[in-house]
Amino acid sequence: MKPDPRSTPSDDDLDRLLARRYHDTSPEFEARWVALKRELRQAPPRARLLPAWRLTGWFGAVGALGAAAAIAFVMYSARPATSSSPELTPQVRELLALDESLGRALPLLDEETRTALLHLSASTPTSR
């Protein structure tokens, strides 16, 4: 039978309810929670992760610096020679000079520029 909702709880019931730490839970839940906390307190501490995990940040930084140094070394060692060799023949020097002078025309090789140049009229304007 259900207790009458209009009846007031006894003083013992009120004291018991107010003494509980968790007011929205049942006494069974509170007992299980206290037992679980006690069990966790008495359990041996969990094994810590390897100390190397703390060093992974350093390994990453050292690896990044090493990679940057390797890239710099490769770029430095693979750069082209800037001075011309004295053993070049006059024909090769002339060819290199032509290549250098034609290098300024590289923008003409662009597809849009070639298309625009193909559609220009070939006739010369008459001067007045």
N, C-alpha and C positions, 0 to 999 in steps of 0.2 A: 504494500500500500504506500502511496505517496504521502509525504507530509503535507500538511495544509500550508499553502504559500503565504497565508496571512499570519501564520504563527511566527513568533520571533525565535531566532536560534538561541540555544542555551549559552551561558557564559563560557562553558568548556569548549563548545564548538567555535565560538568567536575567538577565544584565546588560541586555539589550535590553528585556526585560519590566519590569524595575525602573526603567529610565530613562524609560519612557513616563509621561506625566502622567495618562492615562486608562487605568486597568487593565482595565476591562470592555469596551473597544472594540478594534476591529481596527486595524492600522497604516494601512490605507487610509482608514478613517474619520478617524483622527487627522490624516493628511496633508490630507484635504479640509477638516477643521475649521481647521487652521492657515492654509490658503490662503484660506478664507473670511474669517477674522479679518483677514488681511493686506489683502484686497480691501476690507473695510469700513473699515479704518483709512485707506486711501488714497483712498477715495471722497470727493467734496466734501461738506461738511456740508449737511444737508437744510434747505430754506428754512423759516424759523420762521413760525408762524402770525401773522396780522395782530395788531399791538399792540392793536387795538380789542377783541380777545377778552379782554384783561386788564381792560378797562374795563366789561365787561358787568355786573359786579356793581354798579358805581357807577350805571350807567344804570338798572338795576332798582331800586335804592334811591331814586334821584331820581324815577323814574316812580311808585313806590309813595307817596312823599311828595306828589307832585303830585296823584295820584288822591285821597288823603286830604284834601288841601286843597280840591279841587273838590267832594267830597262835603260837607265842612263848609260851604263857601260856599252850596251849593244848599240844604242844610238850614236855614242861617241866613236866607237870603233868602226861603224859602218858609214860614216860621213864621207862624201866624195872628196877627192883631192882638189884643192882650190888653185894650185899653181899648175901651169902647163909645163909639160916636160920638154927639155931642150932637144930630145931625140925625135920629135915629131917632124915629119916631112913637110915641105911647103904646101903640098896638096891637102894634107890633113889639116894644116892650120887654116887654109882657105875654106875648107869644108866646115870647120868649127866656127869660123867667122860668119859664114853664110847662115849656119844654123842659129847663131846668136842673133843676127839681124832679122831672120825670119821668125824668131821666137816672139817678137813683139806683135806678130800677126795672129797669135793663137786665139784671140777673141773672135776672129773671123771664122774659126772652125765650129763655133757654136751653131746648133741646128737653126735657131731662130734667125741668127744673122745671115746664114747662108740662104735661107728661104727669102729673107727680105732683099738680099742682093740679087737673087735670081729674078725677082719681079721688078727690078728697076729697069727703066727704059735705057736702051743702048744709045739713043741719039743724043748728041751734044746740044746744049741750049745755044741758041743764036744770040750773039752779042749785039747790042744796039749802038 
